[in-house]
Amino acid sequence: MTEAGVYEFIASQKLAVLSTVSRDGTPQSALVGIALTPDRELVFDTLEHSRKAQNLFANQACSFVIGWSGEITVQVEGLARHYGVAEEGAWKAAYFQAWPECREHLNWPGLAYFVVSPTWIRYSDYGQSPPEIFEFTLK
C-alpha cells in the first residue's frame, strides 16, 4: 500500500465512526458521513448541541475508523477545526460533492462543520495473509 492508495481508499468511503472524548474523560463514538478534501482532510457535519460537537469544542483531538468491509480499515487520528454554515472553502465543496443532499441542511439551526487534519493514519488489510499494514505520521 502507498500513502496515495490509502487516501484513495478513504475517498471511496462515505461513512466513518468518529471518536471523541467528553469533558469528563468519557470516550464517545458516533457514525458520521465523511468527505475527503483536496488537502486530504476529513469533513463531516453535525449539530452544535450534539455530544461530538461539544466534545470537539472542548478538545479538538479525535479519531476515525473508516471502512469495515472485507477486513480493510483505516484508522485516522487528527485535530478538528470548526466552521459555520456561512463559511466557504474547498472543504465545503468536497463535502457537498460527496453529500449533495446535505445542501438542504444549510438552514438547520446550529449546523456545524468540522474539518479534521490527520496526524496519524494506519491502513490494515486482514483479508490477506500475512495482513498488510501501512502506517504513517503527518505533521
Backbone as a printed PyTorch tensor [residue, N CA C, xyz], in Angstrom:
tensor([[[  0.8580,  -1.1830,   0.0000],
         [  0.0000,   0.0000,   0.0000],
         [  0.8970,   1.2360,   0.0000]],

        [[  0.3900,   2.2940,  -0.5770],
         [  1.0850,   3.5740,  -0.6020],
         [  0.2230,   4.6160,   0.1090]],

        [[  0.8210,   5.7540,   0.4220],
         [  0.0520,   6.8410,   1.0340],
         [ -1.0750,   7.2760,   0.0970]],

        [[ -0.7750,   7.3960,  -1.1930],
         [ -1.8130,   7.7860,  -2.1610],
         [ -2.9350,   6.7460,  -2.1900]],

        [[ -2.5890,   5.4630,  -2.0980],
         [ -3.5980,   4.4110,  -2.0810],
         [ -4.4930,   4.4760,  -0.8590]],

        [[ -3.9060,   4.8430,   0.2710],
         [ -4.7020,   4.9980,   1.4860],
         [ -5.7300,   6.1140,   1.3030]],

        [[ -5.2920,   7.2310,   0.7400],
         [ -6.2290,   8.3410,   0.5270],
         [ -7.2960,   7.9840,  -0.5010]],

        [[ -6.9510,   7.1890,  -1.5060],
         [ -7.9590,   6.7250,  -2.4710],
         [ -9.0060,   5.8750,  -1.7630]],

        [[ -8.5580,   5.0150,  -0.8630],
         [ -9.4980,   4.1940,  -0.1010],
         [-10.4130,   5.0840,   0.7370]],

        [[ -9.8500,   6.0470,   1.4530],
         [-10.6610,   6.9400,   2.2870],
         [-11.6890,   7.6650,   1.4250]],

        [[-11.2510,   8.1780,   0.2680],
         [-12.1490,   8.9270,  -0.6160],
         [-13.2970,   8.0600,  -1.1280]],

        [[-13.0950,   6.7440,  -1.1840],
         [-14.1430,   5.8490,  -1.6860],
         [-15.1930,   5.5150,  -0.6270]],

        [[-14.9550,   5.9280,   0.5900],
         [-15.8550,   5.6080,   1.7020],
         [-16.7910,   6.7800,   2.0020]],

        [[-18.0050,   6.4840,   2.4200],
         [-18.9810,   7.5270,   2.7440],
         [-19.2080,   7.6870,   4.2440]],

        [[-18.8980,   6.6630,   5.0150],
         [-19.1910,   6.6800,   6.4440],
         [-17.9530,   6.3410,   7.2590]],

        [[-17.9310,   6.8560,   8.4820],
         [-16.8500,   6.5500,   9.4140],
         [-17.3930,   6.6160,  10.8320]],

        [[-16.7290,   5.9140,  11.7240],
         [-17.0300,   6.0510,  13.1450],
         [-16.0440,   7.0750,  13.7020]],

        [[-16.5880,   8.1430,  14.2460],
         [-15.8130,   9.2220,  14.8570],
         [-15.7860,   9.0030,  16.3640]],

        [[-14.6040,   9.1220,  16.9560],
         [-14.4860,   9.0290,  18.4090],
         [-13.9250,  10.3290,  18.9560]],

        [[-14.5400,  10.7840,  20.0530],
         [-14.1260,  11.9910,  20.7550],
         [-14.1080,  11.6760,  22.2410]],

        [[-13.6530,  12.6360,  23.0250],
         [-13.6220,  12.4620,  24.4720],
         [-14.4200,  13.5950,  25.1100]],

        [[-15.3270,  13.2350,  26.0150],
         [-16.1450,  14.2400,  26.6960],
         [-15.3040,  15.0110,  27.7190]],

        [[-15.8720,  16.0800,  28.2480],
         [-15.1710,  16.8950,  29.2460],
         [-14.7970,  16.0940,  30.4880]],

        [[-15.5820,  15.0600,  30.7970],
         [-15.2630,  14.2410,  31.9810],
         [-14.3890,  13.0330,  31.6470]],

        [[-13.9030,  12.9620,  30.3990],
         [-12.9870,  11.8980,  30.0070],
         [-13.6380,  10.6470,  29.4570]],

        [[-14.9550,  10.6660,  29.2820],
         [-15.6620,   9.5180,  28.7560],
         [-15.4800,   9.4370,  27.2370]],

        [[-15.0560,   8.2890,  26.7060],
         [-14.9640,   8.1560,  25.2490],
         [-16.3630,   8.0530,  24.6500]],

        [[-16.5520,   8.6910,  23.5080],
         [-17.8450,   8.6580,  22.8370],
         [-17.6070,   8.4950,  21.3430]],

        [[-18.4270,   7.6790,  20.7050],
         [-18.2930,   7.4140,  19.2770],
         [-19.6270,   7.6250,  18.5810]],

        [[-19.5510,   7.9960,  17.2940],
         [-20.7540,   8.2240,  16.5020],
         [-20.4430,   7.9610,  15.0330]],

        [[-21.4280,   7.4750,  14.3220],
         [-21.3020,   7.2920,  12.8870],
         [-21.5340,   8.6360,  12.2110]],

        [[-20.6420,   9.0220,  11.2950],
         [-20.7800,  10.2910,  10.5690],
         [-20.5480,  10.0570,   9.0840]],

        [[-21.1610,  10.9010,   8.2780],
         [-20.8900,  10.9240,   6.8450],
         [-19.6560,  11.7740,   6.6090]],

        [[-18.7260,  11.2740,   5.8060],
         [-17.4570,  11.9700,   5.6120],
         [-17.2110,  12.2880,   4.1420]],

        [[-16.3140,  13.2380,   3.9540],
         [-15.7680,  13.5400,   2.6390],
         [-14.2920,  13.8460,   2.8230]],

        [[-13.5130,  13.6240,   1.7840],
         [-12.0870,  13.9210,   1.8010],
         [-11.8420,  15.1440,   0.9420]],

        [[-11.1320,  16.1270,   1.4960],
         [-10.8540,  17.3710,   0.7610],
         [ -9.6440,  17.1820,  -0.1550]],

        [[ -9.4210,  18.1210,  -1.0710],
         [ -8.2080,  18.0700,  -1.8940],
         [ -6.9280,  18.1510,  -1.0560]],

        [[ -7.0150,  18.7390,   0.1460],
         [ -5.8640,  18.8200,   1.0470],
         [ -5.7580,  17.5960,   1.9620]],

        [[ -6.5380,  16.5680,   1.6530],
         [ -6.5170,  15.3060,   2.3880],
         [ -6.9410,  15.4560,   3.8470]],

        [[ -7.9720,  16.2540,   4.0430],
         [ -8.5840,  16.4080,   5.3560],
         [ -9.9750,  15.7870,   5.2940]],

        [[-10.4790,  15.3650,   6.4450],
         [-11.8140,  14.7800,   6.5330],
         [-12.8100,  15.8400,   6.9750]],

        [[-13.9960,  15.8140,   6.3720],
         [-15.0580,  16.7700,   6.6910],
         [-16.3150,  16.0010,   7.0780]],

        [[-17.0180,  16.5050,   8.0930],
         [-18.3410,  15.9900,   8.4240],
         [-19.1620,  17.1290,   9.0130]],

        [[-20.4730,  16.9510,   9.0100],
         [-21.3410,  17.9450,   9.6360],
         [-22.0820,  17.3180,  10.8060]],

        [[-22.5550,  18.1820,  11.6830],
         [-23.3330,  17.7560,  12.8410],
         [-24.0250,  18.9990,  13.3920]],

        [[-24.7850,  18.8370,  14.4220],
         [-25.4090,  19.9790,  15.0860],
         [-24.5490,  20.4010,  16.2720]],

        [[-24.4750,  21.7000,  16.4960],
         [-23.6080,  22.2450,  17.5520],
         [-23.9250,  21.6980,  18.9370]],

        [[-25.1670,  21.3110,  19.1890],
         [-25.5250,  20.7990,  20.5160],
         [-25.2750,  19.2920,  20.6440]],

        [[-24.8130,  18.6240,  19.5830],
         [-24.5440,  17.1870,  19.6700],
         [-23.3640,  16.9250,  20.6010]],

        [[-23.3020,  15.7210,  21.1190],
         [-22.1820,  15.3640,  22.0060],
         [-20.8450,  15.5120,  21.2900]],

        [[-20.7750,  15.0470,  20.0440],
         [-19.4990,  15.0980,  19.3290],
         [-19.0400,  16.5360,  19.1250]],

        [[-19.9540,  17.4360,  18.7840],
         [-19.5810,  18.8420,  18.5990],
         [-19.1230,  19.4430,  19.9260]],

        [[-19.8620,  19.2150,  20.9800],
         [-19.4820,  19.7500,  22.2880],
         [-18.1070,  19.2220,  22.7140]],

        [[-17.8690,  17.9510,  22.4620],
         [-16.5680,  17.3730,  22.7960],
         [-15.4550,  18.0430,  22.0020]],

        [[-15.6910,  18.2690,  20.7080],
         [-14.6610,  18.8730,  19.8590],
         [-14.4480,  20.3540,  20.1710]],

        [[-15.4680,  21.0400,  20.6420],
         [-15.2780,  22.4330,  21.0690],
         [-14.3170,  22.4840,  22.2560]],

        [[-14.3800,  21.4820,  23.1130],
         [-13.5310,  21.4450,  24.3070],
         [-12.1610,  20.8230,  24.0440]],

        [[-12.0980,  19.8840,  23.1120],
         [-10.8550,  19.1580,  22.8400],
         [-10.8880,  18.7550,  21.3640]],

        [[-10.0480,  19.3500,  20.5610],
         [-10.1100,  19.1360,  19.1170],
         [ -9.5260,  17.8010,  18.6560]],

        [[ -8.9440,  17.0300,  19.5560],
         [ -8.4060,  15.7180,  19.1990],
         [ -9.5410,  14.7230,  18.9640]],

        [[ -9.4120,  13.9320,  17.9010],
         [-10.4310,  12.9430,  17.5850],
         [ -9.8020,  11.8200,  16.7620]],

        [[-10.5860,  10.7720,  16.5370],
         [-10.1170,   9.6800,  15.6930],
         [-11.2980,   9.1100,  14.9230]],

        [[-10.9610,   8.4360,  13.8250],
         [-11.9550,   7.7940,  12.9670],
         [-11.5430,   6.3550,  12.7180]],

        [[-12.5350,   5.5060,  12.5070],
         [-12.3310,   4.2100,  11.8780],
         [-13.1710,   4.2460,  10.6050]],

        [[-12.5020,   3.9860,   9.4940],
         [-13.1320,   4.0930,   8.1780],
         [-13.0460,   2.7420,   7.4880]],

        [[-14.1770,   2.2660,   6.9850],
         [-14.2170,   1.0060,   6.2570],
         [-14.2680,  -0.1760,   7.1950]],

        [[-15.0510,  -1.1670,   6.8460],
         [-15.1240,  -2.3830,   7.6540],
         [-15.6100,  -3.5400,   6.8050]],

        [[-15.5690,  -3.3580,   5.5040],
         [-15.9540,  -4.4180,   4.5890],
         [-14.6970,  -5.1300,   4.0850]],

        [[-14.7330,  -6.4390,   4.0760],
         [-13.5960,  -7.1860,   3.5660],
         [-12.3570,  -7.0980,   4.4250]],

        [[-12.5210,  -6.7920,   5.7030],
         [-11.4210,  -6.7400,   6.6700],
         [-10.3900,  -5.6530,   6.3850]],

        [[-10.7880,  -4.6180,   5.6340],
         [ -9.9160,  -3.4670,   5.3840],
         [-10.4490,  -2.2840,   6.1780]],

        [[ -9.5820,  -1.6760,   6.9730],
         [ -9.9450,  -0.4740,   7.7120],
         [ -8.8110,   0.5320,   7.6620]],

        [[ -9.1830,   1.7780,   7.8720],
         [ -8.2090,   2.8450,   8.0500],
         [ -8.5460,   3.5410,   9.3590]],

        [[ -7.5370,   3.6880,  10.1980],
         [ -7.6740,   4.4570,  11.4280],
         [ -7.0040,   5.8070,  11.1900]],

        [[ -7.6700,   6.8650,  11.6170],
         [ -7.1320,   8.2210,  11.4560],
         [ -7.2330,   8.9330,  12.7910]],

        [[ -6.1410,   9.5170,  13.2200],
         [ -6.1590,  10.4240,  14.3700],
         [ -5.8760,  11.8140,  13.8380]],

        [[ -6.5220,  12.8230,  14.4360],
         [ -6.2960,  14.1720,  13.9590],
         [ -6.8660,  15.2250,  14.8650]],

        [[ -6.7980,  16.4520,  14.3610],
         [ -7.2780,  17.6310,  15.0800],
         [ -8.3560,  18.3170,  14.2490]],

        [[ -9.4750,  18.6210,  14.9180],
         [-10.6440,  19.1710,  14.2360],
         [-10.7200,  20.6860,  14.3620]],

        [[-11.1280,  21.3200,  13.2630],
         [-11.4380,  22.7500,  13.2510],
         [-12.9210,  22.9090,  12.9460]],

        [[-13.5560,  23.8520,  13.6110],
         [-14.9890,  24.1100,  13.4540],
         [-15.2270,  25.2180,  12.4360]],

        [[-16.2540,  25.0370,  11.5990],
         [-16.6800,  26.0640,  10.6470],
         [-18.1960,  26.1890,  10.7040]],

        [[-18.6850,  27.3990,  10.5240],
         [-20.1160,  27.6360,  10.4650],
         [-20.6410,  27.5150,   9.0470]],

        [[-21.9580,  27.5150,   8.8980],
         [-22.5700,  27.3160,   7.5820],
         [-22.2400,  28.4320,   6.6040]],

        [[-21.9880,  29.6490,   7.0900],
         [-21.7030,  30.7710,   6.1920],
         [-20.2760,  30.7400,   5.6450]],

        [[-19.4080,  29.9670,   6.2600],
         [-18.0040,  29.9250,   5.8210],
         [-17.8680,  29.0530,   4.5770]],

        [[-16.9440,  29.4490,   3.7120],
         [-16.7220,  28.7510,   2.4590],
         [-15.3020,  28.2240,   2.3960]],

        [[-15.0810,  27.2800,   1.5390],
         [-13.7500,  26.7390,   1.3210],
         [-13.8240,  25.4560,   0.5220]],

        [[-12.6480,  24.9590,   0.1330],
         [-12.5840,  23.7010,  -0.6190],
         [-13.1920,  22.5550,   0.1870]],

        [[-13.1210,  22.6440,   1.5070],
         [-13.6920,  21.6120,   2.3740],
         [-15.2010,  21.4940,   2.1470]],

        [[-15.8660,  22.6460,   1.9570],
         [-17.3220,  22.6360,   1.7840],
         [-17.6970,  22.0630,   0.4150]],

        [[-16.9400,  22.4370,  -0.5970],
         [-17.1890,  21.8910,  -1.9310],
         [-17.0010,  20.3770,  -1.9400]],

        [[-15.9660,  19.8960,  -1.2720],
         [-15.7160,  18.4510,  -1.2000],
         [-16.8610,  17.7530,  -0.4750]],

        [[-17.3520,  18.3670,   0.5940],
         [-18.4250,  17.7550,   1.3610],
         [-19.7000,  17.6500,   0.5190]],

        [[-20.0440,  18.7360,  -0.1690],
         [-21.2710,  18.7120,  -0.9700],
         [-21.1270,  17.8590,  -2.2210]],

        [[-19.9120,  17.6570,  -2.6970],
         [-19.7230,  16.7300,  -3.8100],
         [-20.0340,  15.3090,  -3.3460]],

        [[-19.5880,  14.9650,  -2.1490],
         [-19.8600,  13.6340,  -1.6000],
         [-21.2990,  13.4930,  -1.1170]],

        [[-21.8590,  14.5700,  -0.5820],
         [-23.1840,  14.5500,   0.0320],
         [-24.0440,  15.6940,  -0.5230]],

        [[-24.4260,  15.6720,  -1.8120],
         [-25.2040,  16.7820,  -2.3800],
         [-26.5390,  17.0210,  -1.6760]],

        [[-27.1380,  15.9750,  -1.1470],
         [-28.4170,  16.1210,  -0.4550],
         [-28.2910,  16.9280,   0.8370]],

        [[-27.0800,  17.0740,   1.3520],
         [-26.8770,  17.8130,   2.5990],
         [-26.9130,  19.3250,   2.4090]],

        [[-26.9800,  19.7910,   1.1760],
         [-27.1870,  21.2390,   0.9450],
         [-28.5020,  21.6840,   1.5800]],

        [[-29.4600,  20.7660,   1.6400],
         [-30.7570,  21.0780,   2.2440],
         [-30.6430,  21.3380,   3.7410]],

        [[-29.5400,  20.9500,   4.3590],
         [-29.3510,  21.1340,   5.8010],
         [-28.8370,  22.5310,   6.1460]],

        [[-28.4510,  23.3130,   5.1460],
         [-27.8370,  24.6200,   5.4120],
         [-28.7200,  25.5510,   6.2410]],

        [[-30.0140,  25.3430,   6.2220],
         [-30.9060,  26.2020,   7.0120],
         [-31.2290,  25.6160,   8.3870]],

        [[-30.6160,  24.5020,   8.7370],
         [-30.8400,  23.9190,  10.0540],
         [-30.1910,  24.8020,  11.1210]],

        [[-30.9210,  25.1570,  12.1550],
         [-30.3140,  25.9320,  13.2410],
         [-29.2050,  25.1360,  13.9300]],

        [[-28.0600,  25.7640,  14.1070],
         [-26.9650,  25.1250,  14.8320],
         [-26.1390,  24.1340,  14.0340]],

        [[-26.2850,  24.1330,  12.7010],
         [-25.4780,  23.2200,  11.8990],
         [-24.0150,  23.6400,  11.9750]],

        [[-23.1420,  22.6700,  12.1170],
         [-21.7050,  22.9310,  12.2220],
         [-20.9590,  21.9600,  11.3220]],

        [[-19.8310,  22.4180,  10.8240],
         [-18.9350,  21.5700,  10.0500],
         [-17.6240,  21.4430,  10.8070]],

        [[-17.0230,  20.2730,  10.7060],
         [-15.7090,  20.0580,  11.2700],
         [-14.7970,  19.5190,  10.1810]],

        [[-13.6070,  20.0960,  10.1080],
         [-12.5790,  19.6600,   9.1770],
         [-11.4320,  19.1220,  10.0210]],

        [[-11.0610,  17.8790,   9.7710],
         [-10.0580,  17.1950,  10.5920],
         [ -8.7760,  17.0190,   9.7870]],

        [[ -7.7000,  17.5780,  10.3280],
         [ -6.3670,  17.4050,   9.7500],
         [ -5.7300,  16.1730,  10.3750]],

        [[ -5.4740,  15.1440,   9.5780],
         [ -4.8740,  13.9310,  10.1370],
         [ -3.4660,  14.1670,  10.6760]],

        [[ -3.1690,  13.4880,  11.7740],
         [ -1.8130,  13.4990,  12.3410],
         [ -1.1870,  12.1050,  12.2830]],

        [[ -2.0260,  11.0690,  12.1660],
         [ -1.5510,   9.6850,  12.1100],
         [ -2.5980,   8.8630,  11.3660]],

        [[ -2.1270,   7.9680,  10.4870],
         [ -3.0270,   7.1170,   9.7050],
         [ -2.4600,   5.6960,   9.6680]],

        [[ -3.3780,   4.7250,   9.8080],
         [ -2.9800,   3.3150,   9.7100],
         [ -3.9790,   2.5710,   8.8470]],

        [[ -3.4860,   1.9850,   7.7770],
         [ -4.2610,   1.1360,   6.8750],
         [ -4.0090,  -0.3070,   7.2740]],

        [[ -5.0810,  -1.1040,   7.3990],
         [ -4.9450,  -2.5170,   7.7500],
         [ -5.8270,  -3.3500,   6.8310]],

        [[ -5.2280,  -4.3700,   6.2310],
         [ -5.9860,  -5.3260,   5.4300],
         [ -5.7130,  -6.7090,   5.9980]],

        [[ -6.6560,  -7.1950,   6.8030],
         [ -6.5260,  -8.5110,   7.4110],
         [ -7.1690,  -9.5970,   6.5580]],

        [[ -7.5630,  -9.2480,   5.3310],
         [ -8.1530, -10.2140,   4.4230],
         [ -7.1070, -10.9720,   3.6260]],

        [[ -5.8570, -10.7440,   3.9270],
         [ -4.7770, -11.4640,   3.2610],
         [ -3.8010, -11.9820,   4.3060]],

        [[ -2.9630, -12.9200,   3.8800],
         [ -2.0140, -13.4970,   4.8160],
         [ -0.6120, -13.4100,   4.2190]],

        [[  0.2940, -12.7350,   4.8750],
         [  0.1040, -12.0220,   6.1360],
         [ -0.6970, -10.7310,   5.9070]],

        [[ -1.2580, -10.1680,   6.9570],
         [ -2.0030,  -8.9200,   6.8040],
         [ -1.1040,  -7.8070,   6.2700]],

        [[ -1.7150,  -6.9000,   5.5100],
         [ -0.9810,  -5.7300,   5.0260],
         [ -1.2700,  -4.5640,   5.9540]],

        [[ -0.2220,  -4.0030,   6.5240],
         [ -0.3460,  -2.8690,   7.4390],
         [  0.5500,  -1.7620,   6.8910]],

        [[ -0.0010,  -0.5670,   6.8000],
         [  0.7670,   0.5850,   6.3260],
         [  0.4070,   1.7580,   7.2330]],

        [[  1.3910,   2.3290,   7.8810],
         [  1.1740,   3.3650,   8.8800],
         [  2.0760,   4.5560,   8.6090]],

        [[  1.5370,   5.7670,   8.7940],
         [  2.3750,   6.9500,   8.6420],
         [  1.8830,   8.0870,   9.5230]],

        [[  2.8050,   8.9590,   9.8680],
         [  2.5330,  10.1210,  10.7060],
         [  2.6470,  11.3700,   9.8550]],

        [[  1.7590,  12.3150,  10.1130],
         [  1.7700,  13.5990,   9.4090],
         [  2.1210,  14.6940,  10.3760]],

        [[  2.4500,  15.8550,   9.8460],
         [  2.8390,  16.9720,  10.7100],
         [  1.7290,  17.4930,  11.5620]]])
